[in-house]
Amino acid sequence: MRATAEHLDIVLAQATASEPLEVGLLGSVGCVLAQDVTISDDDVTHTLLSRGTTIAARHIALIAAANIGRVTVHPKPRVVVLTVGSDLADPGKDEDARPDINGIALTAAATAAGAMTFRVGPLASDVDTVRASIEDQLVRADIIVAACGMSASDYDLLTSVLKELGKVEFVHVGMQPGGAQGYGVIGPDSTPIFVLPASPIGALLSFDVFVRPLIRRMMGHTTLHHKMIDATLDAEVSSAVEETRYVRAQLFTRAGVSMVRSLEGDDGHPLSGLGIANALIVIPPGTQKAVKGDRVNVMCLDDSDE
């Protein structure tokens, strides 16, 4: 079993910021500045915006007011999200099919992380179709994120195709949920590819822990991960002794103290809590349970200061 931190190190080992490009102002929104934006006044250079700034509307107004029309940025990585499964369909299209939750959710997650996204699929469970589709996407993809439905045969199909196309490793990572991870590079440009768990909860967690940091590094960000804080546990949470457990939770303040409450186990629906979850309680390996009043490590999902 591979440690989560070790797997993340493998993902980020060769990752660098994308080569800078000079673009027009409207094309720069959401990108990260690759060099300072400056103006000169009486031979004195003033810095309007520093390298590393993520460009928002207020920055565009400032640059435009200085009569500057182009800036140099790290371009957004192009992320292709690909799903496989003949039993899957777009939500709302076929009442007899399973909705392609992972395709929709992971595309939304990549867009929220700042990437330029493309959704492919759900693809039919056919080796030739899957192989041809992946090869076609290599032309435009900087990163490929692949997932299946709940069918084990679709997972086997996908993994067999990827092993033909490049160097992809499938391992069990010491995290719960989302322990089954695939990662490697394929194609002539060694394009990074992730194979995420079929469970939507595991897939989204895997995205936050492994894929999002890679996207942010390629965008030129120096802060790669969600903010981590300590908070007081509002109720007992059990754990898996040998694995790091990530628990969907709600972070709130009570009497000026950061509190966190697990949202799991309240009802039988497997996606319960997603609507109000704004954090993940991180229970380290070797911990059987954390009790009410314990201080725990929390990953904040709603980052407002990046």
C-alpha angles and dihedrals in degrees: 000000000000122000117244093238091051092052091049090051089054091051093050098037097101099022119123136166115279116261110273120257132192109235140169119267098257091049091054098062110123093012126116119246112246094195138018119277107227141174130198124227119179090340091308116119117219123193112226096179130007128231110269095040115137104227117239133170093273090056091050089054091052094048093045091050088057088055093244114144104182136039136186115245143161103255120237112263116248109239121193115200111200128184130189128205136106088210092060129090138169111281111271095016104093125019091197095055131074112255114248094243096163095050092052097039097046093046089052091047093051091048091050089050089059102260130135101244138205124185119210123186155305082239124204115260093256126123096220093047093049094045094048093047094051092047090050092052093053088078093067106018126103089175131013121205114193131186140161138212120257095289114115090203091059090052090051090048093051095046092049092053093048093051087059093050101048148318108317123161124203115203143157111249119202097249135105122244107020102033096146107083134171122191137160145105130280139182133027093303095048092243112197113244130188126199106200130195120277094236109091090221091052092043094052092045090050089051092053094046101040115009101042094055090053092050091049094048091051089050091056098253118149093200104068105168139058113267115270122211139167118248138172115257114240096200139005119286124193122213147193110262098216099037139055107253122211112201123195107239149164118241116207142152125250120182089341094307123118107240131183131199127193115239096195126104096024094116142354100265111109092219096047114143098024091111095061103020110121098162147027123229107222112212111189125226115276094038115116094185144344117221133214110286095028118131108238137183113254131193110214111220097187100064110184100172103058 
